[in-house]
Amino acid sequence: MARRNHLNDFTLGRMTGKLEEGRTVTSVAAKFGINKSVISRAWKAFQTTGTAVRKAGGGRPKTTTAGDDRYIILQAKRGRRQSASVIAQQLSTATG
């Protein structure tokens, strides 16, 4: 299976800088040792959005507050002596 690594912002900035200088995608890919398709997608995203930096904070939104999290952890620590159904009921009560 392919391994995916995100490029850091510094490398993305350097790549887009080279492309803005007029270098080809192939030459930039060879310089950084990255596949041409990755360079091409990053360049296309830069041209569309005007920035090479990835947006932080993707994924499903958090539904519990920090206080809820602390309460859940506290109950789980106390719950080592309790049954799973009691802990599940307390979790349901805490999170609504």
Biopython code that builds the backbone (N, CA, C, O; Angstrom):
import numpy as np
from Bio.PDB.StructureBuilder import StructureBuilder

atoms = [
    (1, "MET", "N", (0.843, -1.178, 0.000)),
    (1, "MET", "CA", (0.000, 0.000, 0.000)),
    (1, "MET", "C", (0.887, 1.240, 0.000)),
    (1, "MET", "O", (1.955, 1.242, 0.613)),
    (2, "ALA", "N", (0.464, 2.258, -0.662)),
    (2, "ALA", "CA", (1.247, 3.479, -0.771)),
    (2, "ALA", "C", (1.306, 4.204, 0.567)),
    (2, "ALA", "O", (0.328, 4.234, 1.313)),
    (3, "ARG", "N", (2.443, 4.776, 0.854)),
    (3, "ARG", "CA", (2.616, 5.540, 2.085)),
    (3, "ARG", "C", (2.447, 7.012, 1.757)),
    (3, "ARG", "O", (3.027, 7.513, 0.794)),
    (4, "ARG", "N", (1.646, 7.707, 2.566)),
    (4, "ARG", "CA", (1.369, 9.121, 2.298)),
    (4, "ARG", "C", (2.009, 9.971, 3.376)),
    (4, "ARG", "O", (1.814, 9.741, 4.569)),
    (5, "ASN", "N", (2.763, 10.940, 2.943)),
    (5, "ASN", "CA", (3.350, 11.913, 3.855)),
    (5, "ASN", "C", (3.004, 13.302, 3.346)),
    (5, "ASN", "O", (3.124, 13.590, 2.155)),
    (6, "HIS", "N", (2.581, 14.141, 4.245)),
    (6, "HIS", "CA", (2.292, 15.504, 3.841)),
    (6, "HIS", "C", (3.581, 16.298, 3.807)),
    (6, "HIS", "O", (4.436, 16.154, 4.682)),
    (7, "LEU", "N", (3.716, 17.135, 2.796)),
    (7, "LEU", "CA", (4.881, 17.997, 2.698)),
    (7, "LEU", "C", (4.721, 19.146, 3.684)),
    (7, "LEU", "O", (3.622, 19.667, 3.873)),
    (8, "ASN", "N", (5.821, 19.534, 4.306)),
    (8, "ASN", "CA", (5.707, 20.652, 5.243)),
    (8, "ASN", "C", (5.590, 21.964, 4.466)),
    (8, "ASN", "O", (5.890, 22.032, 3.274)),
    (9, "ASP", "N", (5.151, 22.991, 5.167)),
    (9, "ASP", "CA", (4.874, 24.273, 4.521)),
    (9, "ASP", "C", (6.128, 24.884, 3.891)),
    (9, "ASP", "O", (6.049, 25.537, 2.851)),
    (10, "PHE", "N", (7.273, 24.674, 4.519)),
    (10, "PHE", "CA", (8.515, 25.238, 3.987)),
    (10, "PHE", "C", (8.832, 24.643, 2.618)),
    (10, "PHE", "O", (9.182, 25.363, 1.682)),
    (11, "THR", "N", (8.704, 23.318, 2.511)),
    (11, "THR", "CA", (8.986, 22.652, 1.235)),
    (11, "THR", "C", (7.982, 23.078, 0.169)),
    (11, "THR", "O", (8.357, 23.316, -0.979)),
    (12, "LEU", "N", (6.715, 23.174, 0.542)),
    (12, "LEU", "CA", (5.715, 23.636, -0.424)),
    (12, "LEU", "C", (6.031, 25.043, -0.922)),
    (12, "LEU", "O", (5.878, 25.338, -2.108)),
    (13, "GLY", "N", (6.466, 25.895, -0.024)),
    (13, "GLY", "CA", (6.834, 27.254, -0.408)),
    (13, "GLY", "C", (8.024, 27.283, -1.343)),
    (13, "GLY", "O", (8.051, 28.048, -2.307)),
    (14, "ARG", "N", (9.016, 26.439, -1.053)),
    (14, "ARG", "CA", (10.188, 26.374, -1.936)),
    (14, "ARG", "C", (9.804, 25.866, -3.320)),
    (14, "ARG", "O", (10.280, 26.376, -4.334)),
    (15, "MET", "N", (8.934, 24.850, -3.351)),
    (15, "MET", "CA", (8.508, 24.296, -4.638)),
    (15, "MET", "C", (7.767, 25.334, -5.466)),
    (15, "MET", "O", (8.048, 25.505, -6.653)),
    (16, "THR", "N", (6.822, 26.026, -4.842)),
    (16, "THR", "CA", (6.066, 27.029, -5.599)),
    (16, "THR", "C", (6.969, 28.177, -6.021)),
    (16, "THR", "O", (6.762, 28.775, -7.077)),
    (17, "GLY", "N", (7.954, 28.485, -5.215)),
    (17, "GLY", "CA", (8.908, 29.530, -5.593)),
    (17, "GLY", "C", (9.677, 29.150, -6.841)),
    (17, "GLY", "O", (9.860, 29.976, -7.735)),
    (18, "LYS", "N", (10.127, 27.913, -6.908)),
    (18, "LYS", "CA", (10.849, 27.435, -8.101)),
    (18, "LYS", "C", (9.946, 27.475, -9.335)),
    (18, "LYS", "O", (10.380, 27.847, -10.426)),
    (19, "LEU", "N", (8.676, 27.084, -9.143)),
    (19, "LEU", "CA", (7.757, 27.104, -10.279)),
    (19, "LEU", "C", (7.443, 28.528, -10.714)),
    (19, "LEU", "O", (7.275, 28.790, -11.904)),
    (20, "GLU", "N", (7.363, 29.454, -9.754)),
    (20, "GLU", "CA", (7.139, 30.859, -10.110)),
    (20, "GLU", "C", (8.326, 31.438, -10.864)),
    (20, "GLU", "O", (8.161, 32.339, -11.686)),
    (21, "GLU", "N", (9.528, 30.922, -10.588)),
    (21, "GLU", "CA", (10.720, 31.371, -11.314)),
    (21, "GLU", "C", (10.663, 30.962, -12.777)),
    (21, "GLU", "O", (11.378, 31.520, -13.608)),
    (22, "GLY", "N", (9.820, 29.994, -13.094)),
    (22, "GLY", "CA", (9.699, 29.555, -14.473)),
    (22, "GLY", "C", (10.258, 28.170, -14.720)),
    (22, "GLY", "O", (10.321, 27.722, -15.865)),
    (23, "ARG", "N", (10.667, 27.480, -13.657)),
    (23, "ARG", "CA", (11.174, 26.125, -13.848)),
    (23, "ARG", "C", (10.023, 25.178, -14.161)),
    (23, "ARG", "O", (8.869, 25.465, -13.844)),
    (24, "THR", "N", (10.340, 24.060, -14.776)),
    (24, "THR", "CA", (9.314, 23.094, -15.152)),
    (24, "THR", "C", (8.986, 22.199, -13.959)),
    (24, "THR", "O", (9.773, 22.068, -13.021)),
    (25, "VAL", "N", (7.813, 21.591, -14.020)),
    (25, "VAL", "CA", (7.388, 20.668, -12.972)),
    (25, "VAL", "C", (8.369, 19.503, -12.890)),
    (25, "VAL", "O", (8.688, 19.040, -11.794)),
    (26, "THR", "N", (8.848, 19.029, -14.028)),
    (26, "THR", "CA", (9.777, 17.908, -14.064)),
    (26, "THR", "C", (11.085, 18.245, -13.349)),
    (26, "THR", "O", (11.603, 17.432, -12.584)),
    (27, "SER", "N", (11.617, 19.441, -13.597)),
    (27, "SER", "CA", (12.881, 19.810, -12.958)),
    (27, "SER", "C", (12.719, 20.012, -11.454)),
    (27, "SER", "O", (13.613, 19.667, -10.681)),
    (28, "VAL", "N", (11.589, 20.565, -11.039)),
    (28, "VAL", "CA", (11.334, 20.753, -9.608)),
    (28, "VAL", "C", (11.152, 19.391, -8.933)),
    (28, "VAL", "O", (11.635, 19.177, -7.821)),
    (29, "ALA", "N", (10.459, 18.477, -9.604)),
    (29, "ALA", "CA", (10.270, 17.138, -9.052)),
    (29, "ALA", "C", (11.604, 16.428, -8.881)),
    (29, "ALA", "O", (11.832, 15.747, -7.881)),
    (30, "ALA", "N", (12.476, 16.590, -9.856)),
    (30, "ALA", "CA", (13.797, 15.963, -9.756)),
    (30, "ALA", "C", (14.614, 16.584, -8.631)),
    (30, "ALA", "O", (15.311, 15.865, -7.915)),
    (31, "LYS", "N", (14.546, 17.891, -8.460)),
    (31, "LYS", "CA", (15.325, 18.567, -7.425)),
    (31, "LYS", "C", (14.904, 18.135, -6.024)),
    (31, "LYS", "O", (15.750, 17.931, -5.154)),
    (32, "PHE", "N", (13.595, 17.994, -5.805)),
    (32, "PHE", "CA", (13.091, 17.652, -4.477)),
    (32, "PHE", "C", (12.908, 16.149, -4.278)),
    (32, "PHE", "O", (12.663, 15.696, -3.160)),
    (33, "GLY", "N", (13.025, 15.379, -5.350)),
    (33, "GLY", "CA", (12.851, 13.935, -5.242)),
    (33, "GLY", "C", (11.415, 13.535, -4.947)),
    (33, "GLY", "O", (11.161, 12.581, -4.211)),
    (34, "ILE", "N", (10.478, 14.274, -5.531)),
    (34, "ILE", "CA", (9.059, 14.048, -5.306)),
    (34, "ILE", "C", (8.409, 13.768, -6.651)),
    (34, "ILE", "O", (8.853, 14.280, -7.679)),
    (35, "ASN", "N", (7.374, 12.969, -6.646)),
    (35, "ASN", "CA", (6.672, 12.618, -7.871)),
    (35, "ASN", "C", (6.101, 13.870, -8.548)),
    (35, "ASN", "O", (5.668, 14.809, -7.880)),
    (36, "LYS", "N", (6.109, 13.861, -9.873)),
    (36, "LYS", "CA", (5.611, 15.017, -10.635)),
    (36, "LYS", "C", (4.153, 15.331, -10.340)),
    (36, "LYS", "O", (3.760, 16.497, -10.330)),
    (37, "SER", "N", (3.350, 14.304, -10.099)),
    (37, "SER", "CA", (1.927, 14.542, -9.854)),
    (37, "SER", "C", (1.707, 15.325, -8.558)),
    (37, "SER", "O", (0.780, 16.130, -8.463)),
    (38, "VAL", "N", (2.562, 15.085, -7.566)),
    (38, "VAL", "CA", (2.453, 15.813, -6.301)),
    (38, "VAL", "C", (2.773, 17.282, -6.524)),
    (38, "VAL", "O", (2.076, 18.165, -6.022)),
    (39, "ILE", "N", (3.835, 17.535, -7.283)),
    (39, "ILE", "CA", (4.234, 18.908, -7.601)),
    (39, "ILE", "C", (3.123, 19.604, -8.388)),
    (39, "ILE", "O", (2.772, 20.751, -8.110)),
    (40, "SER", "N", (2.583, 18.896, -9.367)),
    (40, "SER", "CA", (1.551, 19.471, -10.218)),
    (40, "SER", "C", (0.299, 19.818, -9.420)),
    (40, "SER", "O", (-0.287, 20.882, -9.619)),
    (41, "ARG", "N", (-0.121, 18.913, -8.502)),
    (41, "ARG", "CA", (-1.312, 19.195, -7.694)),
    (41, "ARG", "C", (-1.075, 20.362, -6.743)),
    (41, "ARG", "O", (-1.966, 21.185, -6.534)),
    (42, "ALA", "N", (0.124, 20.435, -6.166)),
    (42, "ALA", "CA", (0.438, 21.543, -5.262)),
    (42, "ALA", "C", (0.464, 22.867, -6.032)),
    (42, "ALA", "O", (0.001, 23.888, -5.524)),
    (43, "TRP", "N", (0.986, 22.854, -7.218)),
    (43, "TRP", "CA", (1.061, 24.061, -8.043)),
    (43, "TRP", "C", (-0.337, 24.510, -8.455)),
    (43, "TRP", "O", (-0.646, 25.702, -8.437)),
    (44, "LYS", "N", (-1.185, 23.539, -8.828)),
    (44, "LYS", "CA", (-2.557, 23.868, -9.206)),
    (44, "LYS", "C", (-3.315, 24.464, -8.014)),
    (44, "LYS", "O", (-4.067, 25.426, -8.169)),
    (45, "ALA", "N", (-3.111, 23.886, -6.826)),
    (45, "ALA", "CA", (-3.764, 24.409, -5.620)),
    (45, "ALA", "C", (-3.270, 25.817, -5.312)),
    (45, "ALA", "O", (-4.049, 26.670, -4.888)),
    (46, "PHE", "N", (-1.977, 26.066, -5.525)),
    (46, "PHE", "CA", (-1.412, 27.394, -5.281)),
    (46, "PHE", "C", (-2.008, 28.414, -6.244)),
    (46, "PHE", "O", (-2.349, 29.526, -5.840)),
    (47, "GLN", "N", (-2.134, 28.045, -7.503)),
    (47, "GLN", "CA", (-2.687, 28.960, -8.485)),
    (47, "GLN", "C", (-4.167, 29.251, -8.219)),
    (47, "GLN", "O", (-4.643, 30.353, -8.492)),
    (48, "THR", "N", (-4.879, 28.280, -7.695)),
    (48, "THR", "CA", (-6.309, 28.449, -7.422)),
    (48, "THR", "C", (-6.547, 29.286, -6.172)),
    (48, "THR", "O", (-7.342, 30.226, -6.185)),
    (49, "THR", "N", (-5.846, 28.937, -5.084)),
    (49, "THR", "CA", (-6.115, 29.564, -3.788)),
    (49, "THR", "C", (-5.178, 30.719, -3.466)),
    (49, "THR", "O", (-5.500, 31.567, -2.633)),
    (50, "GLY", "N", (-4.030, 30.758, -4.116)),
    (50, "GLY", "CA", (-3.056, 31.805, -3.825)),
    (50, "GLY", "C", (-2.156, 31.489, -2.648)),
    (50, "GLY", "O", (-1.348, 32.325, -2.245)),
    (51, "THR", "N", (-2.282, 30.289, -2.088)),
    (51, "THR", "CA", (-1.420, 29.889, -0.985)),
    (51, "THR", "C", (-1.081, 28.410, -1.121)),
    (51, "THR", "O", (-1.873, 27.626, -1.642)),
    (52, "ALA", "N", (0.091, 28.043, -0.652)),
    (52, "ALA", "CA", (0.510, 26.651, -0.723)),
    (52, "ALA", "C", (0.310, 25.951, 0.612)),
    (52, "ALA", "O", (0.524, 24.743, 0.715)),
    (53, "VAL", "N", (-0.095, 26.688, 1.624)),
    (53, "VAL", "CA", (-0.221, 26.129, 2.962)),
    (53, "VAL", "C", (-1.530, 25.358, 3.073)),
    (53, "VAL", "O", (-2.581, 25.812, 2.620)),
    (54, "ARG", "N", (-1.440, 24.184, 3.684)),
    (54, "ARG", "CA", (-2.635, 23.364, 3.874)),
    (54, "ARG", "C", (-3.483, 23.934, 4.995)),
    (54, "ARG", "O", (-2.967, 24.524, 5.944)),
    (55, "LYS", "N", (-4.778, 23.751, 4.875)),
    (55, "LYS", "CA", (-5.699, 24.212, 5.904)),
    (55, "LYS", "C", (-5.649, 23.247, 7.080)),
    (55, "LYS", "O", (-5.765, 22.035, 6.896)),
    (56, "ALA", "N", (-5.481, 23.769, 8.267)),
    (56, "ALA", "CA", (-5.392, 22.932, 9.459)),
    (56, "ALA", "C", (-6.780, 22.616, 9.983)),
    (56, "ALA", "O", (-7.733, 23.358, 9.742)),
    (57, "GLY", "N", (-6.884, 21.528, 10.687)),
    (57, "GLY", "CA", (-8.111, 21.212, 11.405)),
    (57, "GLY", "C", (-9.183, 20.535, 10.598)),
    (57, "GLY", "O", (-10.364, 20.855, 10.735)),
    (58, "GLY", "N", (-8.792, 19.607, 9.763)),
    (58, "GLY", "CA", (-9.798, 18.878, 9.029)),
    (58, "GLY", "C", (-10.416, 17.781, 9.875)),
    (58, "GLY", "O", (-9.997, 17.559, 11.011)),
    (59, "GLY", "N", (-11.381, 17.114, 9.346)),
    (59, "GLY", "CA", (-11.991, 15.997, 10.045)),
    (59, "GLY", "C", (-13.302, 16.365, 10.705)),
    (59, "GLY", "O", (-13.823, 17.470, 10.546)),
    (60, "ARG", "N", (-13.811, 15.416, 11.441)),
    (60, "ARG", "CA", (-15.104, 15.597, 12.088)),
    (60, "ARG", "C", (-14.997, 16.595, 13.229)),
    (60, "ARG", "O", (-14.029, 16.550, 13.988)),
    (61, "PRO", "N", (-15.959, 17.491, 13.373)),
    (61, "PRO", "CA", (-15.909, 18.474, 14.455)),
    (61, "PRO", "C", (-16.055, 17.813, 15.821)),
    (61, "PRO", "O", (-16.735, 16.797, 15.961)),
    (62, "LYS", "N", (-15.428, 18.387, 16.797)),
    (62, "LYS", "CA", (-15.482, 17.863, 18.156)),
    (62, "LYS", "C", (-16.841, 18.186, 18.765)),
    (62, "LYS", "O", (-17.340, 19.305, 18.642)),
    (63, "THR", "N", (-17.438, 17.186, 19.428)),
    (63, "THR", "CA", (-18.770, 17.391, 19.990)),
    (63, "THR", "C", (-18.756, 17.524, 21.501)),
    (63, "THR", "O", (-19.747, 17.959, 22.087)),
    (64, "THR", "N", (-17.665, 17.163, 22.138)),
    (64, "THR", "CA", (-17.592, 17.324, 23.586)),
    (64, "THR", "C", (-16.689, 18.503, 23.920)),
    (64, "THR", "O", (-15.754, 18.813, 23.182)),
    (65, "THR", "N", (-16.979, 19.152, 25.038)),
    (65, "THR", "CA", (-16.145, 20.268, 25.479)),
    (65, "THR", "C", (-14.970, 19.716, 26.277)),
    (65, "THR", "O", (-14.924, 18.528, 26.596)),
    (66, "ALA", "N", (-14.033, 20.583, 26.592)),
    (66, "ALA", "CA", (-12.883, 20.178, 27.394)),
    (66, "ALA", "C", (-13.334, 19.699, 28.775)),
    (66, "ALA", "O", (-12.773, 18.751, 29.325)),
    (67, "GLY", "N", (-14.350, 20.361, 29.329)),
    (67, "GLY", "CA", (-14.890, 19.944, 30.626)),
    (67, "GLY", "C", (-15.522, 18.561, 30.562)),
    (67, "GLY", "O", (-15.360, 17.748, 31.473)),
    (68, "ASP", "N", (-16.255, 18.298, 29.457)),
    (68, "ASP", "CA", (-16.837, 16.970, 29.259)),
    (68, "ASP", "C", (-15.741, 15.911, 29.192)),
    (68, "ASP", "O", (-15.860, 14.839, 29.786)),
    (69, "ASP", "N", (-14.668, 16.226, 28.460)),
    (69, "ASP", "CA", (-13.560, 15.285, 28.335)),
    (69, "ASP", "C", (-12.953, 14.957, 29.702)),
    (69, "ASP", "O", (-12.675, 13.796, 30.000)),
    (70, "ARG", "N", (-12.749, 15.982, 30.526)),
    (70, "ARG", "CA", (-12.177, 15.743, 31.859)),
    (70, "ARG", "C", (-13.112, 14.871, 32.694)),
    (70, "ARG", "O", (-12.663, 13.975, 33.409)),
    (71, "TYR", "N", (-14.411, 15.139, 32.599)),
    (71, "TYR", "CA", (-15.395, 14.369, 33.354)),
    (71, "TYR", "C", (-15.403, 12.908, 32.898)),
    (71, "TYR", "O", (-15.464, 11.998, 33.725)),
    (72, "ILE", "N", (-15.344, 12.690, 31.609)),
    (72, "ILE", "CA", (-15.347, 11.330, 31.066)),
    (72, "ILE", "C", (-14.111, 10.572, 31.537)),
    (72, "ILE", "O", (-14.205, 9.412, 31.938)),
    (73, "ILE", "N", (-12.968, 11.220, 31.489)),
    (73, "ILE", "CA", (-11.733, 10.564, 31.934)),
    (73, "ILE", "C", (-11.812, 10.235, 33.417)),
    (73, "ILE", "O", (-11.422, 9.144, 33.836)),
    (74, "LEU", "N", (-12.309, 11.165, 34.206)),
    (74, "LEU", "CA", (-12.449, 10.931, 35.636)),
    (74, "LEU", "C", (-13.378, 9.752, 35.908)),
    (74, "LEU", "O", (-13.079, 8.902, 36.746)),
    (75, "GLN", "N", (-14.495, 9.703, 35.206)),
    (75, "GLN", "CA", (-15.435, 8.603, 35.397)),
    (75, "GLN", "C", (-14.833, 7.274, 34.947)),
    (75, "GLN", "O", (-15.077, 6.241, 35.571)),
    (76, "ALA", "N", (-14.055, 7.292, 33.879)),
    (76, "ALA", "CA", (-13.427, 6.060, 33.402)),
    (76, "ALA", "C", (-12.403, 5.554, 34.416)),
    (76, "ALA", "O", (-12.290, 4.350, 34.644)),
    (77, "LYS", "N", (-11.655, 6.481, 35.024)),
    (77, "LYS", "CA", (-10.691, 6.065, 36.052)),
    (77, "LYS", "C", (-11.409, 5.483, 37.253)),
    (77, "LYS", "O", (-10.968, 4.480, 37.814)),
    (78, "ARG", "N", (-12.504, 6.099, 37.650)),
    (78, "ARG", "CA", (-13.290, 5.584, 38.767)),
    (78, "ARG", "C", (-14.013, 4.298, 38.382)),
    (78, "ARG", "O", (-14.295, 3.451, 39.230)),
    (79, "GLY", "N", (-14.306, 4.166, 37.104)),
    (79, "GLY", "CA", (-15.142, 3.078, 36.623)),
    (79, "GLY", "C", (-14.451, 1.744, 36.502)),
    (79, "GLY", "O", (-15.069, 0.775, 36.063)),
    (80, "ARG", "N", (-13.200, 1.662, 36.873)),
    (80, "ARG", "CA", (-12.520, 0.370, 36.788)),
    (80, "ARG", "C", (-13.237, -0.673, 37.644)),
    (80, "ARG", "O", (-13.153, -1.873, 37.382)),
    (81, "ARG", "N", (-13.937, -0.198, 38.666)),
    (81, "ARG", "CA", (-14.667, -1.096, 39.550)),
    (81, "ARG", "C", (-16.135, -1.199, 39.150)),
    (81, "ARG", "O", (-16.885, -1.970, 39.747)),
    (82, "GLN", "N", (-16.552, -0.430, 38.145)),
    (82, "GLN", "CA", (-17.957, -0.415, 37.737)),
    (82, "GLN", "C", (-18.138, -1.222, 36.456)),
    (82, "GLN", "O", (-17.168, -1.537, 35.766)),
    (83, "SER", "N", (-19.364, -1.546, 36.154)),
    (83, "SER", "CA", (-19.647, -2.294, 34.933)),
    (83, "SER", "C", (-19.637, -1.347, 33.730)),
    (83, "SER", "O", (-19.737, -0.130, 33.881)),
    (84, "ALA", "N", (-19.519, -1.913, 32.568)),
    (84, "ALA", "CA", (-19.456, -1.119, 31.334)),
    (84, "ALA", "C", (-20.775, -0.391, 31.082)),
    (84, "ALA", "O", (-20.778, 0.711, 30.533)),
    (85, "SER", "N", (-21.891, -0.995, 31.479)),
    (85, "SER", "CA", (-23.184, -0.357, 31.225)),
    (85, "SER", "C", (-23.352, 0.909, 32.059)),
    (85, "SER", "O", (-23.962, 1.876, 31.605)),
    (86, "VAL", "N", (-22.809, 0.906, 33.287)),
    (86, "VAL", "CA", (-22.888, 2.091, 34.142)),
    (86, "VAL", "C", (-22.042, 3.211, 33.544)),
    (86, "VAL", "O", (-22.469, 4.365, 33.520)),
    (87, "ILE", "N", (-20.852, 2.878, 33.062)),
    (87, "ILE", "CA", (-19.965, 3.884, 32.443)),
    (87, "ILE", "C", (-20.616, 4.434, 31.176)),
    (87, "ILE", "O", (-20.551, 5.636, 30.921)),
    (88, "ALA", "N", (-21.243, 3.566, 30.380)),
    (88, "ALA", "CA", (-21.909, 4.016, 29.159)),
    (88, "ALA", "C", (-23.058, 4.964, 29.491)),
    (88, "ALA", "O", (-23.271, 5.955, 28.793)),
    (89, "GLN", "N", (-23.793, 4.660, 30.553)),
    (89, "GLN", "CA", (-24.895, 5.537, 30.959)),
    (89, "GLN", "C", (-24.368, 6.888, 31.420)),
    (89, "GLN", "O", (-24.953, 7.921, 31.096)),
    (90, "GLN", "N", (-23.268, 6.894, 32.174)),
    (90, "GLN", "CA", (-22.674, 8.159, 32.626)),
    (90, "GLN", "C", (-22.142, 8.958, 31.442)),
    (90, "GLN", "O", (-22.273, 10.181, 31.413)),
    (91, "LEU", "N", (-21.552, 8.288, 30.481)),
    (91, "LEU", "CA", (-21.064, 8.975, 29.286)),
    (91, "LEU", "C", (-22.215, 9.598, 28.522)),
    (91, "LEU", "O", (-22.115, 10.735, 28.061)),
    (92, "SER", "N", (-23.297, 8.870, 28.386)),
    (92, "SER", "CA", (-24.469, 9.399, 27.689)),
    (92, "SER", "C", (-25.040, 10.611, 28.422)),
    (92, "SER", "O", (-25.457, 11.583, 27.793)),
    (93, "THR", "N", (-25.057, 10.548, 29.746)),
    (93, "THR", "CA", (-25.552, 11.669, 30.536)),
    (93, "THR", "C", (-24.642, 12.885, 30.387)),
    (93, "THR", "O", (-25.120, 14.016, 30.296)),
    (94, "ALA", "N", (-23.321, 12.649, 30.362)),
    (94, "ALA", "CA", (-22.361, 13.753, 30.295)),
    (94, "ALA", "C", (-22.407, 14.458, 28.948)),
    (94, "ALA", "O", (-22.270, 15.680, 28.882)),
    (95, "THR", "N", (-22.598, 13.707, 27.883)),
    (95, "THR", "CA", (-22.527, 14.302, 26.540)),
    (95, "THR", "C", (-23.888, 14.648, 25.962)),
    (95, "THR", "O", (-23.965, 15.250, 24.891)),
    (96, "GLY", "N", (-24.954, 14.283, 26.643)),
    (96, "GLY", "CA", (-26.294, 14.617, 26.156)),
    (96, "GLY", "C", (-26.752, 13.602, 25.192)),
    (96, "GLY", "O", (-27.860, 13.705, 24.667)),
]
sb = StructureBuilder()
sb.init_structure("model")
sb.init_model(0)
sb.init_chain("A")
sb.init_seg("    ")
for serial, (resi, resn, name, xyz) in enumerate(atoms, 1):
    if name == "N":
        sb.init_residue(resn, " ", resi, " ")
    sb.init_atom(name, np.array(xyz, "f"), 0.0, 1.0, " ", f" {name:<3s}", serial, name[0])
structure = sb.get_structure()
